[in-house]
């Protein structure tokens, strides 16, 4: 427990003090792996005491994409002279052994975040984009277990990666672990829970639950052919088609149901169509064509 007036310690892996003896290792060499932000400060400097905690918080929020080194210019005058530090606070960003960005004086939080974002981008995403692409390919090829493991590993590096989180949920849906998928959705971190990616998997989970209860496709198709106005059979046929991996015909059946009776079951056909559109990719031809047809019938 912290004592009265005691400040919490910064994460030693992300934020550290440096000296003339360790500057090469702490900054120049370390910057070959991850961007290093160097805060030149002094104890007597009022703006430094304002900027320092803000900078530490921003670096911590970046979750390892950047690190921070603090240099007391009074204790390390040779470094300050070599880098021509003329006023403090001065902040430099080092990447690949060279200063690449920086600013002087205290700045607003918005500018500070923009600076951290620029510097974080220098190193790319550490290969996470390639890992996500590989996991998506695994999932598309039916290797859902491998995909789930890869998405989980990505989240170990970046816990708020919405694409990876949604991918993990989709992998569990593909495996039939619907309860587990629902639990992941319920426990998603705040920003992830509000993301479009998770909205899409919520829709996919809802469709998967319906598909699990869908009747035999052949029986439902026969029922619709025998009575085209059997709306429940047509609605259930769409669910069975989705379960069989045929979203195009499922959309066609629901559009036909909407054409015949748009108010049936409190507008269930339209609701189900919108759920399917949400679950598929926005530029999927099935979505684009389906939305156009639905709009034309709504406004006819």
VEXRODO-552700 format. One record per residue (C-alpha): x, y, z; residue in three letters. Coordinates in steps of 0.02 Angstrom, whole numbers, plus 50000, padded with zeros to 5 digits. Layout:
# VEXRODO-552700
XYZAla/...
# end
This chain:
# VEXRODO-552700
500005000050000Unk/500635017649957Unk/501035029450099Unk/500335046950112Unk/500995057449968Unk/501935042649894Unk/501835040849705Unk/501545024049622Unk/503105016949543Unk/503225017449354Unk/503315001049258Unk/505184997549254Unk/505014988349089Unk/504295003849005Unk/505005018549102Unk/506715020449178Unk/508005033449231Unk/509625034349133Unk/511355041149163Unk/512875045349057Unk/513535027849092Unk/511965018949032Unk/511285030948899Unk/512005021048752Unk/511185004948810Unk/509575012948874Unk/509255023648721Unk/510355020948568Unk/510455001948574Unk/508694999448642Unk/507955010348504Unk/508464997348375Unk/507064986348442Unk/505734998848499Unk/505565017848490Unk/506275026348644Unk/505595042848710Unk/506845052748811Unk/506235065748936Unk/507585078548981Unk/507065086449145Unk/507665093749311Unk/506945093549485Unk/506795112649494Unk/505815113649330Unk/503955116449360Unk/503365112149183Unk/504415096149194Unk/503425090549346Unk/501815093349247Unk/502385085149086Unk/503295070249163Unk/501775061249238Unk/500745064749081Unk/502125057348974Unk/502295042149086Unk/500415039049078Unk/500405040448888Unk/501875028548871Unk/501045016048988Unk/499435017148888Unk/500415012848730Unk/500684995348804Unk/502494992748754Unk/502445000648581Unk/503635013748649Unk/504745015148803Unk/505265030348903Unk/506955035448973Unk/507125050049094Unk/508725060249099Unk/509045072949238Unk/510045086549149Unk/510825092549312Unk/511545075349345Unk/511985071749163Unk/512625088049092Unk/513745079948961Unk/512265071248877Unk/511265087448880Unk/512725096648800Unk/512995083548666Unk/511165084048617Unk/511115103048630Unk/509725103548758Unk/509455122248782Unk/507835122348881Unk/506805109948977Unk/505725100348970Unk/506365093748805Unk/505765077148736Unk/506625067348597Unk/506075051248514Unk/507445039248458Unk/507235025548329Unk/508605014748255Unk/509905024248354Unk/509405041548290Unk/508315055848356Unk/506795056448241Unk/505525067648327Unk/505335078848478Unk/504645094548559Unk/505035107248695Unk/503965113448838Unk/502375106548913Unk/501055102348783Unk/499195098148794Unk/498685080048818Unk/497995079348640Unk/499685084348565Unk/500565072248680Unk/499465057848622Unk/499755062548440Unk/501635062448473Unk/501555045248556Unk/500495038548412Unk/501755044948283Unk/503215037348374Unk/502305020948405Unk/501965019348219Unk/503825019848178Unk/504045001548224Unk/502444995848140Unk/501394983348236Unk/502754970948278Unk/502084958548150Unk/500344957648226Unk/499514961748059Unk/500384946947978Unk/499874935848124Unk/498054941348108Unk/498094937947922Unk/498804920547953Unk/497474916948085Unk/496094922647967Unk/496764910847833Unk/496764896547959Unk/494954900248002Unk/494444901247819Unk/495274884347787Unk/494354876147932Unk/495804875548054Unk/494804884048190Unk/495834877148336Unk/497454883848263Unk/496594900348224Unk/495964901948403Unk/497704898748472Unk/498464911748355Unk/497154924848397Unk/497424921448583Unk/499304923848562Unk/499004940448473Unk/497904946148617Unk/499324941848735Unk/500334955348647Unk/498904967548618Unk/497414964048734Unk/496324977548654Unk/496554972148474Unk/494734971648419Unk/495104961948258Unk/496004948148352Unk/494674947648489Unk/493294946048361Unk/494314932748272Unk/494464922648432Unk/492574923348455Unk/492274918148275Unk/493464903548296Unk/492444897348444Unk/490844899548346Unk/491594889048206Unk/492044875748335Unk/490254875748400Unk/490794882848568Unk/489354895048572Unk/489314897048761Unk/491174900848762Unk/490954913348620Unk/489554921848716Unk/490644922748872Unk/492054930948774Unk/490854943948705Unk/490174947648879Unk/491914950048952Unk/492654960448809Unk/493694975548866Unk/492784992148850Unk/493484998448683Unk/493354981048607Unk/491574978848667Unk/491074994848576Unk/491974990448415Unk/491174986648247Unk/492134970348242Unk/491244964048397Unk/489564970148333Unk/489844958748184Unk/490244943448290Unk/488724946748400Unk/487684945148243Unk/488634929448192Unk/488344921748363Unk/486474925348352Unk/486394917148181Unk/487404902248245Unk/486174899748388Unk/484724899948266Unk/485634888048149Unk/485904875848292Unk/484014874448308Unk/483634874248122Unk/482614859848053Unk/483124848447907Unk/483364859047751Unk/482494846647635Unk/480924845747744Unk/480824864647759Unk/481084867047573Unk/479684854647538Unk/478534863947658Unk/478864880447569Unk/478584872847398Unk/476944865147458Unk/476354881747531Unk/477314897447477Unk/476384907347610Unk/477024896347751Unk/478074910547819Unk/478754901247969Unk/479394887247858Unk/480234899947742Unk/481014908847890Unk/481644892347961Unk/482284887247789Unk/483354902947786Unk/484104897847953Unk/484454880347887Unk/485284887647732Unk/486394898347842Unk/486864882947942Unk/487314874347778Unk/488454888747728Unk/487294895947596Unk/486994914047649Unk/486524919747473Unk/484984908647461Unk/484574912447643Unk/484524930947600Unk/483464927247445Unk/482204917447549Unk/482074931347678Unk/481864944447542Unk/480454934047469Unk/479664932747642Unk/479804951647662Unk/479004954247491Unk/477544943047536Unk/477234949947710Unk/478424962947779Unk/477464964047944Unk/477484945347981Unk/478074941348157Unk/478444959748195Unk/479514961948040Unk/480594946548075Unk/481184945047895Unk/481924962547893Unk/482704960248065Unk/483504943948011Unk/484144951547850Unk/484974965847945Unk/485764953248064Unk/486494943647916Unk/487134959747836Unk/487964964248002Unk/488774947148016Unk/489514947247841Unk/490854959247779Unk/490144976147724Unk/490784974347546Unk/490224956347525Unk/489234955347360Unk/487844946347454Unk/487694961247572Unk/487774974347435Unk/486464965747327Unk/485364961347475Unk/485344979047542Unk/484894985947370Unk/483444973847351Unk/482814976847527Unk/482884995747503Unk/481964994747337Unk/480554984847420Unk/480464996447571Unk/480315011947465Unk/479275004447324Unk/
# end
